[in-house]
Amino acid sequence: MRRLGFSLLLLALLSGPAHAQYGAVRIAWDDCGSAGATARTFACNTNSGVEVIVVSFKPANSTDAVYQFDTRLALGYESFEVIPDWWAFVPVTGCRRGSLIASADFTSASGACADPWMGQAFTSLSVTRYDIFDTQLRREIVQVTTAIPFASAAPLDAATEYYGVRLIVNHQKTVGTGACAGCAQGMCVGLFGSGSSTLANPANPVRSSLFPRNGYSVTWNGGTSCDRLVPARNATWGALKSLYR
């Protein structure tokens, strides 16, 4: 009986109407959503220049006073082997620490998505290494927050896709003395299935979840699928039932 009750609760939570409460999030190279690219190739022959990943989102409902956007991504590749030094952004020990930064300045963007921040947002970024089964399977986790002052918070439209944050990867230490190996390695950057959300209404904060739809990952230098890197796909009823058999 207890098991049946829990199953009925899960079924209620996963029923169709509940999904209307969830917004969407996606990533692309250079610009937001379909205006950007899903794959990037770099010859790894210069220390100049940057690459830009754009995270964008659509809110679940038209809401008042959205003042914060949070997202979480993973860096790695299909086999989960050791992260190449070129992608090692973790503080202190990372070969290219400081070469990944976040920005919410979209004032010169193409306008493919709407800009909810209008140059007033600030960002915070953290990078940690995550080892599965001791050190056999590795990935880096990037957590980013974009926020604006409460007084600048503005309504968002559920039918509109918005710029969330830009992740800027520079080319420093690619070649020459002190270079970090592994730039040519195929890589994947993917969104976590439950790692993105917005905060609205400063006086009585409401957090709304954003789930990846199409465009939940991008690849680098021939990197393959992100399916094993991040649990990005929404859980199905069948998958959840299997956990309790």
SEMI-507646 format. One record per residue (C-alpha): y, x, z; residue in one letter; residue number from 1. Coordinates in Angstrom, 3 decimals, decimal comma. Each point is the difference from the previous one (the first is absolute). Layout:
BEGIN
(r (Y X Z) a NUM),
...
This chain:
BEGIN
(r (0,000 0,000 0,000) m 1),
(r (2,394 2,808 0,875) r 2),
(r (-0,746 1,726 -3,276) r 3),
(r (0,515 -3,250 -1,921) l 4),
(r (3,327 -0,580 1,736) g 5),
(r (1,223 3,477 -0,914) f 6),
(r (-1,116 -0,496 -3,606) s 7),
(r (1,905 -3,282 -0,219) l 8),
(r (3,103 1,698 1,378) l 9),
(r (-0,231 2,736 -2,626) l 10),
(r (-0,477 -2,595 -2,719) l 11),
(r (3,134 -1,829 1,107) a 12),
(r (2,025 3,192 -0,005) l 13),
(r (-1,200 0,985 -3,458) l 14),
(r (0,490 -3,400 -1,639) s 15),
(r (2,299 -0,261 -3,035) g 16),
(r (3,250 -1,243 1,567) p 17),
(r (0,119 2,934 2,460) a 18),
(r (0,476 2,451 -2,857) h 19),
(r (3,335 -1,618 -0,815) a 20),
(r (1,340 1,636 3,149) q 21),
(r (-0,586 3,477 -1,377) y 22),
(r (2,325 1,965 -2,214) g 23),
(r (-0,944 2,737 -2,472) a 24),
(r (0,624 3,734 -0,246) v 25),
(r (-0,674 2,529 -2,766) r 26),
(r (0,836 3,537 -1,088) i 27),
(r (0,804 1,775 -3,260) a 28),
(r (1,391 3,282 -1,246) w 29),
(r (3,753 0,125 -0,745) d 30),
(r (0,833 -3,703 0,289) d 31),
(r (-1,263 -3,168 1,613) c 32),
(r (-3,082 -1,962 -1,005) g 33),
(r (-0,570 -0,538 -3,710) s 34),
(r (3,181 1,946 -0,825) a 35),
(r (-1,652 3,151 1,347) g 36),
(r (-3,131 1,970 -0,932) a 37),
(r (-3,438 0,088 1,615) t 38),
(r (-0,878 3,587 -0,972) a 39),
(r (1,891 3,282 0,079) r 40),
(r (-0,798 3,374 -1,571) t 41),
(r (1,795 3,196 1,013) f 42),
(r (-0,637 3,426 -1,559) a 43),
(r (0,506 1,691 3,390) c 44),
(r (2,103 2,738 -1,597) n 45),
(r (3,335 -0,231 1,802) t 46),
(r (1,521 -0,223 3,467) n 47),
(r (2,863 -2,161 -1,259) s 48),
(r (0,162 -3,760 -0,236) g 49),
(r (-1,497 -2,918 1,905) v 50),
(r (-2,456 -2,877 -0,390) e 51),
(r (0,857 -3,451 1,350) v 52),
(r (-2,304 -2,760 1,236) i 53),
(r (1,635 -3,401 0,486) v 54),
(r (-1,419 -2,545 2,436) v 55),
(r (1,150 -3,564 -0,692) s 56),
(r (-0,762 -3,357 1,573) f 57),
(r (0,262 -3,771 -0,344) k 58),
(r (0,439 -1,994 3,230) p 59),
(r (-2,336 -2,872 0,727) a 60),
(r (2,810 -2,469 0,560) n 61),
(r (3,729 -0,097 -0,451) s 62),
(r (1,200 1,352 3,338) t 63),
(r (3,194 0,675 1,863) d 64),
(r (1,332 3,362 1,134) a 65),
(r (-2,704 2,473 -1,060) v 66),
(r (0,890 3,300 1,615) y 67),
(r (-3,143 2,177 -0,184) q 68),
(r (-2,825 0,901 -2,375) f 69),
(r (-3,072 1,976 1,107) d 70),
(r (-2,741 1,417 -2,191) t 71),
(r (-2,998 2,307 0,368) r 72),
(r (-1,654 2,077 -2,704) l 73),
(r (-2,856 2,468 -0,336) a 74),
(r (-0,113 3,212 -2,038) l 75),
(r (-3,319 1,390 -1,136) g 76),
(r (-2,634 -0,290 -2,677) y 77),
(r (-3,240 -1,795 -0,633) e 78),
(r (-2,334 2,543 1,593) s 79),
(r (2,182 0,213 3,173) f 80),
(r (-0,336 3,781 -0,064) e 81),
(r (2,538 2,424 1,477) v 82),
(r (3,606 -0,906 -0,838) i 83),
(r (1,426 2,666 -2,377) p 84),
(r (2,737 2,175 1,495) d 85),
(r (2,465 -1,330 -2,567) w 86),
(r (-0,385 -3,454 1,576) w 87),
(r (-0,020 1,246 3,592) a 88),
(r (3,188 -1,605 1,342) f 89),
(r (-0,937 -0,172 3,683) v 90),
(r (2,571 1,568 2,352) p 91),
(r (-0,427 3,541 1,315) v 92),
(r (-3,274 0,846 -1,781) t 93),
(r (0,474 -1,547 -3,459) g 94),
(r (0,512 2,504 -2,813) c 95),
(r (2,647 -2,269 -1,519) r 96),
(r (1,361 -1,593 3,161) r 97),
(r (3,406 -1,475 -0,728) g 98),
(r (-0,738 -0,476 -3,710) s 99),
(r (-0,562 -3,754 0,410) l 100),
(r (3,013 -2,070 1,047) i 101),
(r (0,885 -3,692 0,033) a 102),
(r (3,149 -1,654 -1,308) s 103),
(r (1,212 -3,590 -0,241) a 104),
(r (2,913 0,809 -2,292) d 105),
(r (-0,481 -2,152 -3,091) f 106),
(r (3,659 -0,188 -0,985) t 107),
(r (-0,738 1,842 -3,269) s 108),
(r (-3,363 -1,707 -0,673) a 109),
(r (-0,781 -1,829 -3,231) s 110),
(r (0,323 -3,418 1,575) g 111),
(r (-3,564 -0,985 -0,890) a 112),
(r (-0,260 -1,217 3,602) c 113),
(r (2,695 -1,273 2,338) a 114),
(r (1,525 2,347 2,555) d 115),
(r (0,018 -1,556 3,494) p 116),
(r (1,498 3,090 1,634) w 117),
(r (3,170 0,587 -2,081) m 118),
(r (0,244 3,621 1,073) g 119),
(r (0,148 -0,838 3,714) q 120),
(r (-3,616 0,679 1,033) a 121),
(r (-1,452 2,948 1,849) f 122),
(r (-3,622 1,129 -0,132) t 123),
(r (-2,549 1,723 2,208) s 124),
(r (-3,184 1,676 -1,246) l 125),
(r (-3,018 1,459 1,755) s 126),
(r (-3,023 1,779 -1,480) v 127),
(r (-3,275 0,471 1,864) t 128),
(r (-3,415 1,261 -1,041) r 129),
(r (-2,895 -2,378 0,510) y 130),
(r (-3,547 1,362 0,171) d 131),
(r (-3,045 -2,241 -0,327) i 132),
(r (-3,318 1,218 1,403) f 133),
(r (1,609 3,088 1,528) d 134),
(r (1,422 1,994 -2,943) t 135),
(r (-2,262 -0,984 -2,899) q 136),
(r (2,230 -2,747 -1,404) l 137),
(r (3,761 0,487 0,111) r 138),
(r (3,190 -1,739 -1,003) r 139),
(r (3,659 0,066 0,969) e 140),
(r (1,664 -3,138 1,338) i 141),
(r (3,673 -0,616 -0,794) v 142),
(r (1,845 -2,549 2,134) q 143),
(r (3,484 -1,012 -1,163) v 144),
(r (2,630 -2,314 1,478) t 145),
(r (3,157 -1,176 -1,750) t 146),
(r (2,616 -1,826 2,059) a 147),
(r (3,601 -1,140 -0,116) i 148),
(r (2,438 -0,959 2,780) p 149),
(r (-0,549 -3,539 1,271) f 150),
(r (3,453 -1,033 -1,212) a 151),
(r (-0,950 0,982 -3,570) s 152),
(r (-3,286 -1,928 -0,080) a 153),
(r (-0,131 -2,483 -2,853) a 154),
(r (-2,212 -2,877 -1,220) p 155),
(r (-2,791 0,817 -2,465) l 156),
(r (-1,452 -2,255 -2,689) d 157),
(r (-3,781 -0,407 -0,184) a 158),
(r (0,167 -0,115 -3,813) a 159),
(r (1,681 3,420 -0,243) t 160),
(r (-1,501 3,481 0,143) e 161),
(r (2,034 2,458 2,084) y 162),
(r (0,264 3,759 0,243) y 163),
(r (-1,510 1,156 3,295) g 164),
(r (0,136 3,791 0,141) v 165),
(r (-0,136 3,096 -2,205) r 166),
(r (-2,384 2,847 0,823) l 167),
(r (1,325 3,211 -1,511) i 168),
(r (-2,391 2,909 -0,569) v 169),
(r (1,715 3,242 -0,994) n 170),
(r (-1,597 2,861 -1,963) h 171),
(r (0,759 2,800 2,446) q 172),
(r (-2,739 2,626 0,516) k 173),
(r (-1,802 -0,972 -3,197) t 174),
(r (0,090 3,443 -1,614) v 175),
(r (0,886 3,574 0,992) g 176),
(r (-0,024 1,748 3,344) t 177),
(r (-1,025 -2,338 2,811) g 178),
(r (-1,300 -2,689 -2,365) a 179),
(r (-2,290 -2,672 1,439) c 180),
(r (-3,237 -0,438 -1,952) a 181),
(r (-1,354 -3,297 -1,309) g 182),
(r (2,849 -1,535 -2,006) c 183),
(r (-2,317 -0,578 -2,978) a 184),
(r (-2,598 -1,812 2,127) q 185),
(r (-0,388 -3,676 -0,897) g 186),
(r (1,341 -2,133 2,855) m 187),
(r (0,586 -3,591 0,974) c 188),
(r (2,705 -1,686 2,079) v 189),
(r (-0,942 -3,454 1,251) g 190),
(r (1,384 -2,769 2,183) l 191),
(r (-1,928 -1,091 3,072) f 192),
(r (-1,109 -3,614 -0,118) g 193),
(r (1,700 -0,945 3,262) s 194),
(r (2,625 2,707 0,352) g 195),
(r (3,128 -1,674 -1,384) s 196),
(r (2,336 -2,616 1,459) s 197),
(r (3,587 -1,173 0,379) t 198),
(r (2,008 -0,850 3,095) l 199),
(r (2,567 -2,789 -0,062) a 200),
(r (2,333 -1,868 2,349) n 201),
(r (1,265 2,663 2,463) p 202),
(r (0,625 -2,512 2,790) a 203),
(r (-3,605 -1,218 -0,135) n 204),
(r (-1,961 2,525 -2,109) p 205),
(r (-2,627 -1,345 -2,379) v 206),
(r (-2,449 2,415 -1,653) r 207),
(r (-1,500 -1,048 -3,338) s 208),
(r (-2,986 1,820 -1,474) s 209),
(r (-0,018 1,314 -3,561) l 210),
(r (-3,303 0,629 -1,764) f 211),
(r (-0,653 2,109 -3,125) p 212),
(r (-0,613 -1,925 -3,192) r 213),
(r (-0,183 1,608 -3,439) n 214),
(r (1,571 3,443 0,144) g 215),
(r (-1,275 1,128 3,393) y 216),
(r (-0,428 3,648 -1,054) s 217),
(r (1,241 2,747 -2,317) v 218),
(r (-1,771 3,118 -1,248) t 219),
(r (0,961 3,623 -0,525) w 220),
(r (-1,335 2,436 -2,638) n 221),
(r (-2,988 -2,099 -0,940) g 222),
(r (-0,882 -1,232 3,477) g 223),
(r (-2,487 -2,853 0,059) t 224),
(r (-0,228 -3,290 1,875) s 225),
(r (1,437 -0,449 3,493) c 226),
(r (-2,680 -2,540 0,923) d 227),
(r (-1,612 2,240 2,627) r 228),
(r (3,256 1,589 1,134) l 229),
(r (1,623 -3,128 1,432) v 230),
(r (-1,344 -3,429 1,022) p 231),
(r (2,513 -1,648 -2,282) a 232),
(r (-1,804 -3,070 -1,211) r 233),
(r (0,225 -3,220 1,960) n 234),
(r (-3,175 -0,790 1,920) a 235),
(r (-2,149 -2,810 -1,337) t 236),
(r (-1,775 -2,605 2,103) w 237),
(r (-3,353 1,394 -1,132) g 238),
(r (0,943 3,529 1,066) a 239),
(r (1,120 -1,175 3,423) l 240),
(r (-3,129 -2,101 0,514) k 241),
(r (-2,157 3,033 -0,675) s 242),
(r (1,510 1,763 3,005) l 243),
(r (-1,385 -2,628 2,391) y 244),
(r (-3,507 -0,533 -1,360) r 245),
